[in-house]
Amino acid sequence: EIYDKSMKKKIQAEVDKLSKQVKELQKKSKEYYSKGEEENDRKENE
């Protein structure tokens, strides 16, 4: 029972860490894509 609880806490901490990383990546990819779209617009307009 005690083992179970500490395992759950460890797993929860890992999940939290991963979801944080996912959010960071989503933010970065959004920035990247908006930059990429700007680049494409410029190329099309040349």
Backbone as JSON, one array per atom type, in Angstrom:
{
  "sequence": "EIYDKSMKKKIQAEVDKLSKQVKELQKKSKEYYSKGEEENDRKENE",
  "N": [[0.84, -1.22, 0.0], [1.84, 1.32, 0.93], [4.01, 1.43, -0.79], [2.66, 1.5, -3.18], [1.44, 4.04, -3.07], [3.67, 5.77, -3.1], [4.69, 5.16, -5.57], [2.63, 6.03, -7.23], [2.8, 8.76, -6.74], [5.34, 9.29, -7.82], [4.91, 8.63, -10.49], [2.93, 10.47, -11.12], [4.38, 12.84, -10.85], [6.19, 12.53, -12.97], [4.4, 12.56, -15.11], [3.39, 15.16, -14.88], [5.73, 16.58, -15.4], [6.24, 15.81, -18.03], [3.94, 16.77, -19.35], [4.32, 19.44, -19.04], [6.59, 19.81, -20.61], [5.52, 19.16, -23.08], [3.7, 21.27, -23.44], [5.52, 23.39, -23.61], [6.82, 22.68, -25.97], [4.7, 22.83, -27.77], [4.2, 25.55, -27.7], [6.62, 26.5, -28.72], [6.56, 25.34, -31.29], [4.38, 26.61, -32.37], [5.32, 29.25, -32.5], [7.4, 28.8, -34.25], [6.05, 27.91, -36.53], [4.54, 30.2, -37.18], [6.57, 31.95, -37.79], [7.64, 30.62, -39.98], [5.52, 30.81, -41.78], [5.5, 33.54, -42.25], [7.94, 33.77, -43.59], [7.34, 32.28, -45.89], [5.33, 33.88, -47.02], [6.82, 36.13, -47.67], [8.56, 35.07, -49.62], [6.75, 34.37, -51.61], [5.85, 36.87, -52.35], [8.02, 38.04, -53.56]],
  "CA": [[0.0, 0.0, 0.0], [2.75, 2.48, 0.99], [4.76, 1.37, -2.04], [1.72, 1.93, -4.22], [1.26, 5.49, -2.98], [4.87, 6.48, -3.54], [4.78, 4.94, -7.02], [1.67, 6.93, -7.85], [3.36, 10.11, -6.66], [6.44, 9.36, -8.78], [4.32, 8.62, -11.82], [2.25, 11.76, -11.29], [5.42, 13.84, -11.05], [6.67, 12.34, -14.32], [3.35, 13.02, -16.01], [3.39, 16.62, -14.81], [6.93, 17.06, -16.07], [6.06, 15.59, -19.47], [2.91, 17.66, -19.91], [4.96, 20.76, -19.08], [7.46, 19.8, -21.79], [4.65, 19.18, -24.26], [3.21, 22.64, -23.58], [6.64, 24.2, -24.09], [7.04, 22.34, -27.37], [3.59, 23.37, -28.56], [4.43, 26.98, -27.8], [7.74, 26.69, -29.65], [6.18, 25.0, -32.66], [3.49, 27.68, -32.83], [6.19, 30.37, -32.87], [8.15, 28.37, -35.43], [5.16, 27.91, -37.69], [4.16, 31.56, -37.57], [7.76, 32.49, -38.45], [7.72, 29.95, -41.27], [4.49, 31.37, -42.65], [5.99, 34.86, -42.65], [8.97, 33.53, -44.59], [6.67, 31.86, -47.12], [4.65, 35.05, -47.58], [7.84, 36.98, -48.27], [9.04, 34.43, -50.84], [5.69, 34.46, -52.62], [5.71, 38.26, -52.78], [9.22, 38.49, -54.29]],
  "C": [[0.87, 1.26, 0.0], [3.53, 2.58, -0.32], [3.91, 1.92, -3.18], [1.59, 3.45, -4.23], [2.47, 6.24, -3.5], [5.06, 6.3, -5.05], [3.85, 5.9, -7.75], [2.2, 8.36, -7.86], [4.46, 10.29, -7.7], [5.89, 9.46, -10.2], [3.65, 9.97, -12.1], [3.26, 12.87, -11.57], [5.96, 13.75, -12.48], [5.67, 12.88, -15.33], [3.31, 14.54, -16.05], [4.56, 17.21, -15.6], [6.75, 16.95, -17.59], [5.04, 16.55, -20.05], [3.45, 19.09, -19.98], [5.82, 20.87, -20.34], [6.64, 19.88, -23.07], [4.14, 20.6, -24.5], [4.29, 23.55, -24.13], [6.84, 23.97, -25.58], [5.94, 22.9, -28.25], [3.77, 24.86, -28.76], [5.53, 27.27, -28.82], [7.31, 26.41, -31.08], [5.22, 26.03, -33.22], [4.32, 28.86, -33.31], [6.92, 30.03, -34.16], [7.28, 28.43, -36.67], [4.79, 29.31, -38.13], [5.35, 32.25, -38.25], [7.86, 31.92, -39.86], [6.71, 30.52, -42.26], [4.9, 32.75, -43.13], [7.03, 34.73, -43.76], [8.33, 33.18, -45.93], [5.98, 33.02, -47.81], [5.67, 35.93, -48.31], [8.32, 36.4, -49.59], [8.03, 34.55, -51.96], [5.58, 35.87, -53.19], [6.9, 38.76, -53.61], [9.02, 38.38, -55.78]]
}
